[in-house]
Amino acid sequence: MLTKLDVLDGFEGPLKICTGFTASVTGKPWNYLPPRLERSRRASEPDHEEMEGMEAALTRVGVRSWRELFPRPGGVNYIRRIEALIGAGGPPW
């Protein structure tokens, strides 16, 4: 379940999604933040993907479709990309 999208309501700038971390010393990529603190410090460089802003109507009442919720495709693309990264599929809209 994806929550807290309303904090991005009206956000027009590019959105960043953290897709992993790169070890500062070795350059080794990690697709997770290591659980041990000393390893986490070495993985201090986050890797990001930038996506188009949402410009959404998330706080508007009565929205019944993706098109009403996201006037531009950036919001739908953002949600679909998160689904792909975590291996989850949303409901068939």
C-alpha positions, 0 to 999 in steps of 0.5 A: 500500500502506498500512502502519504502521496498527498504531501506531493500534492502540487509539487511541480519539481522533479521527484527523486526515488532512491533506488539503492546505495553505493559504498563510498570506499569500494564503489560496490552498489547495494539495492538495500541499506545494510542493517549493520551501522558500520556498513551503513556508513560505508554505503553513504551515497544514495542512488536516485532516479529523477522523475517528472513532478506530479502536479496532482489533485490529491486533496480534492474531494470526489476524484474518481479516476487517474486522469482526474487525480493526475492531470499530467502523466508524472504521478501515474509514472511515479507510482508505476515505477515504485511498483516496479522497483518493489516488485508489486503490481497495483490493481488493474486501473 
